[in-house]
Amino acid sequence: MKTRILGIDPGYAIVGCGVLEYDGRSFLTLDYGAVTTPAGAEFTARLSAIYDGVCELLKCYHPDAMAIEKLFFNTNQKTAIDVAQARGVILLAARQYGVPVYEYTPLQVKQSVVGYGRAVKQQVIDMTTRMLNLKKAPKPDDVADALAIAICHAHSACSQLGSLQQFSIHKL
């Protein structure tokens, strides 16, 4: 059974997006890119553009799941708050389209894609490019991150499905 996953790397200037299908063995890359907003625009206009862009992806691809990076606070609280607001409109769009949302930490994504939770960004980009058989690394980095988040979900969802199937076999 194929699962269609929309991976999202949230931001307010650049929202990385990637759409994959996964059949439990291999990936098919359907699309990837970014929703971008101009730096000088009013912040609410930026949020509206993000919402509209994500809604367009949801309408076009009808994903079975959205995988999104969990927000972590860094030293710049203003940036974290703005990213949280952008993330909020993304989550709202998923809810309105009835798409379940799964969250992953950067550590989980790196572990899933590279096999090492402390991998550097370039290692994640390289492995994502290889795993998806892309001719070149997706740009900007936010796009590669979104694809890596989708890969992480594919691996996690199959793992969870496998354990559920195993449980039901033992239950019989």
C-alpha positions as a Markdown table, in Angstrom:
| # | Residue | x | y | z |
|---|---|---|---|---|
| 1 | Met | 0.0 | 0.0 | 0.0 |
| 2 | Lys | 1.4 | 3.4 | -1.0 |
| 3 | Thr | 1.4 | 6.3 | 1.5 |
| 4 | Arg | 1.5 | 9.9 | 0.3 |
| 5 | Ile | 3.4 | 12.2 | 2.6 |
| 6 | Leu | 3.7 | 16.0 | 2.6 |
| 7 | Gly | 6.9 | 16.9 | 4.5 |
| 8 | Ile | 7.2 | 20.5 | 5.8 |
| 9 | Asp | 10.1 | 22.4 | 7.2 |
| 10 | Pro | 8.3 | 25.4 | 8.8 |
| 11 | Gly | 9.5 | 29.0 | 8.5 |
| 12 | Tyr | 8.1 | 32.4 | 7.7 |
| 13 | Ala | 10.5 | 33.4 | 5.0 |
| 14 | Ile | 10.9 | 29.9 | 3.5 |
| 15 | Val | 8.6 | 26.9 | 4.1 |
| 16 | Gly | 10.3 | 23.9 | 2.6 |
| 17 | Cys | 7.9 | 21.3 | 1.1 |
| 18 | Gly | 8.2 | 17.9 | -0.3 |
| 19 | Val | 5.7 | 15.3 | -1.4 |
| 20 | Leu | 6.7 | 11.6 | -1.5 |
| 21 | Glu | 5.0 | 8.3 | -2.0 |
| 22 | Tyr | 6.3 | 5.4 | -0.1 |
| 23 | Asp | 5.3 | 1.7 | -0.5 |
| 24 | Gly | 7.3 | 0.2 | 2.3 |
| 25 | Arg | 10.4 | -0.4 | 0.1 |
| 26 | Ser | 11.0 | 2.6 | -2.1 |
| 27 | Phe | 10.2 | 6.3 | -2.5 |
| 28 | Leu | 8.7 | 8.1 | -5.4 |
| 29 | Thr | 9.3 | 11.9 | -5.3 |
| 30 | Leu | 6.2 | 13.6 | -6.6 |
| 31 | Asp | 7.2 | 17.3 | -6.0 |
| 32 | Tyr | 9.3 | 19.5 | -3.9 |
| 33 | Gly | 9.9 | 23.2 | -3.5 |
| 34 | Ala | 9.3 | 26.1 | -1.2 |
| 35 | Val | 6.6 | 28.6 | -0.2 |
| 36 | Thr | 8.5 | 31.9 | 0.1 |
| 37 | Thr | 7.4 | 35.3 | 1.4 |
| 38 | Pro | 9.1 | 38.6 | 0.8 |
| 39 | Ala | 11.0 | 40.1 | 3.7 |
| 40 | Gly | 9.4 | 43.5 | 3.5 |
| 41 | Ala | 5.9 | 42.3 | 3.5 |
| 42 | Glu | 3.5 | 42.8 | 6.4 |
| 43 | Phe | 3.8 | 39.7 | 8.7 |
| 44 | Thr | 0.1 | 38.8 | 8.5 |
| 45 | Ala | 0.4 | 38.9 | 4.7 |
| 46 | Arg | 3.3 | 36.5 | 5.0 |
| 47 | Leu | 1.2 | 34.1 | 7.1 |
| 48 | Ser | -1.6 | 34.3 | 4.6 |
| 49 | Ala | 0.7 | 33.5 | 1.7 |
| 50 | Ile | 2.1 | 30.5 | 3.7 |
| 51 | Tyr | -1.5 | 29.3 | 4.4 |
| 52 | Asp | -2.5 | 29.7 | 0.8 |
| 53 | Gly | 0.6 | 27.9 | -0.5 |
| 54 | Val | 0.2 | 24.9 | 1.9 |
| 55 | Cys | -3.6 | 24.7 | 1.1 |
| 56 | Glu | -2.6 | 24.5 | -2.6 |
| 57 | Leu | -0.3 | 21.6 | -2.0 |
| 58 | Leu | -3.0 | 19.8 | 0.1 |
| 59 | Lys | -5.6 | 20.3 | -2.7 |
| 60 | Cys | -3.2 | 19.2 | -5.4 |
| 61 | Tyr | -1.6 | 16.1 | -3.8 |
| 62 | His | -4.2 | 14.9 | -1.2 |
| 63 | Pro | -1.6 | 13.5 | 1.1 |
| 64 | Asp | -2.3 | 10.8 | 3.6 |
| 65 | Ala | -0.2 | 12.5 | 6.2 |
| 66 | Met | 1.7 | 15.7 | 6.9 |
| 67 | Ala | 5.1 | 15.4 | 8.6 |
| 68 | Ile | 6.4 | 18.6 | 10.1 |
| 69 | Glu | 9.5 | 19.5 | 12.2 |
| 70 | Lys | 8.8 | 20.1 | 15.9 |
| 71 | Leu | 9.6 | 23.6 | 16.9 |
| 72 | Phe | 12.6 | 24.1 | 19.1 |
| 73 | Phe | 13.6 | 27.3 | 20.8 |
| 74 | Asn | 16.9 | 28.7 | 20.0 |
| 75 | Thr | 18.5 | 31.9 | 21.3 |
| 76 | Asn | 16.4 | 34.3 | 19.2 |
| 77 | Gln | 12.9 | 34.3 | 20.8 |
| 78 | Lys | 11.4 | 36.7 | 18.2 |
| 79 | Thr | 12.3 | 34.3 | 15.4 |
| 80 | Ala | 10.9 | 31.3 | 17.3 |
| 81 | Ile | 7.6 | 33.1 | 17.9 |
| 82 | Asp | 7.3 | 34.1 | 14.3 |
| 83 | Val | 8.1 | 30.5 | 13.1 |
| 84 | Ala | 5.5 | 29.2 | 15.7 |
| 85 | Gln | 2.9 | 31.5 | 14.1 |
| 86 | Ala | 3.8 | 30.2 | 10.6 |
| 87 | Arg | 3.7 | 26.7 | 11.9 |
| 88 | Gly | 0.2 | 27.4 | 13.3 |
| 89 | Val | -1.3 | 28.4 | 9.9 |
| 90 | Ile | 0.3 | 25.3 | 8.4 |
| 91 | Leu | -1.3 | 23.1 | 11.1 |
| 92 | Leu | -4.6 | 24.8 | 10.6 |
| 93 | Ala | -4.5 | 24.1 | 6.8 |
| 94 | Ala | -3.8 | 20.4 | 7.5 |
| 95 | Arg | -6.7 | 20.3 | 10.0 |
| 96 | Gln | -9.1 | 21.9 | 7.6 |
| 97 | Tyr | -8.2 | 19.4 | 4.9 |
| 98 | Gly | -8.5 | 16.5 | 7.3 |
| 99 | Val | -4.8 | 15.5 | 6.9 |
| 100 | Pro | -3.3 | 14.0 | 10.1 |
| 101 | Val | -0.1 | 15.7 | 11.3 |
| 102 | Tyr | 3.0 | 13.9 | 12.7 |
| 103 | Glu | 5.8 | 15.9 | 14.3 |
| 104 | Tyr | 9.5 | 15.0 | 14.4 |
| 105 | Thr | 12.5 | 16.5 | 16.1 |
| 106 | Pro | 15.6 | 17.3 | 14.1 |
| 107 | Leu | 17.3 | 14.5 | 16.1 |
| 108 | Gln | 14.7 | 12.0 | 14.9 |
| 109 | Val | 15.0 | 13.2 | 11.3 |
| 110 | Lys | 18.8 | 12.9 | 11.3 |
| 111 | Gln | 18.6 | 9.5 | 13.0 |
| 112 | Ser | 16.1 | 8.2 | 10.4 |
| 113 | Val | 17.9 | 9.6 | 7.3 |
| 114 | Val | 21.5 | 9.4 | 8.2 |
| 115 | Gly | 21.5 | 6.9 | 11.0 |
| 116 | Tyr | 23.2 | 9.3 | 13.4 |
| 117 | Gly | 21.2 | 11.9 | 15.4 |
| 118 | Arg | 24.0 | 14.4 | 15.5 |
| 119 | Ala | 24.6 | 14.4 | 11.7 |
| 120 | Val | 25.5 | 17.7 | 10.1 |
| 121 | Lys | 23.2 | 19.4 | 7.6 |
| 122 | Gln | 25.3 | 18.4 | 4.6 |
| 123 | Gln | 25.1 | 14.7 | 5.5 |
| 124 | Val | 21.3 | 14.9 | 5.7 |
| 125 | Ile | 21.1 | 16.7 | 2.3 |
| 126 | Asp | 23.5 | 14.1 | 0.7 |
| 127 | Met | 21.5 | 11.1 | 2.1 |
| 128 | Thr | 18.2 | 12.6 | 1.2 |
| 129 | Thr | 19.4 | 13.2 | -2.4 |
| 130 | Arg | 20.6 | 9.6 | -2.6 |
| 131 | Met | 17.6 | 8.0 | -1.0 |
| 132 | Leu | 15.2 | 9.8 | -3.4 |
| 133 | Asn | 17.5 | 9.2 | -6.5 |
| 134 | Leu | 17.6 | 12.9 | -7.2 |
| 135 | Lys | 20.0 | 14.2 | -9.8 |
| 136 | Lys | 21.1 | 17.1 | -7.6 |
| 137 | Ala | 20.5 | 18.2 | -4.0 |
| 138 | Pro | 17.3 | 20.2 | -3.5 |
| 139 | Lys | 17.7 | 23.9 | -2.9 |
| 140 | Pro | 17.3 | 25.8 | -0.7 |
| 141 | Asp | 18.3 | 23.6 | 2.3 |
| 142 | Asp | 14.8 | 24.0 | 3.7 |
| 143 | Val | 13.5 | 21.9 | 0.8 |
| 144 | Ala | 15.9 | 19.1 | 1.5 |
| 145 | Asp | 14.9 | 19.3 | 5.2 |
| 146 | Ala | 11.2 | 18.9 | 4.2 |
| 147 | Leu | 12.0 | 15.8 | 2.1 |
| 148 | Ala | 14.1 | 14.4 | 5.0 |
| 149 | Ile | 11.1 | 14.9 | 7.4 |
| 150 | Ala | 8.9 | 13.1 | 4.9 |
| 151 | Ile | 11.4 | 10.2 | 4.7 |
| 152 | Cys | 11.5 | 10.1 | 8.5 |
| 153 | His | 7.7 | 9.8 | 8.7 |
| 154 | Ala | 7.7 | 7.0 | 6.1 |
| 155 | His | 10.2 | 5.0 | 8.1 |
| 156 | Ser | 8.4 | 5.7 | 11.4 |
| 157 | Ala | 4.9 | 5.0 | 10.0 |
| 158 | Cys | 6.1 | 1.7 | 8.5 |
| 159 | Ser | 7.8 | 0.7 | 11.7 |
| 160 | Gln | 4.6 | 1.5 | 13.7 |
| 161 | Leu | 2.4 | -0.4 | 11.1 |
| 162 | Gly | 4.7 | -3.4 | 11.3 |
| 163 | Ser | 4.5 | -3.5 | 15.1 |
| 164 | Leu | 0.7 | -3.2 | 14.9 |
| 165 | Gln | 0.5 | -6.0 | 12.4 |
| 166 | Gln | 2.8 | -8.1 | 14.5 |
| 167 | Phe | 0.7 | -7.4 | 17.6 |
| 168 | Ser | -2.5 | -8.5 | 15.8 |
| 169 | Ile | -0.8 | -11.7 | 14.6 |
| 170 | His | 0.1 | -12.6 | 18.2 |
| 171 | Lys | -3.4 | -11.7 | 19.4 |
| 172 | Leu | -5.0 | -14.3 | 17.1 |
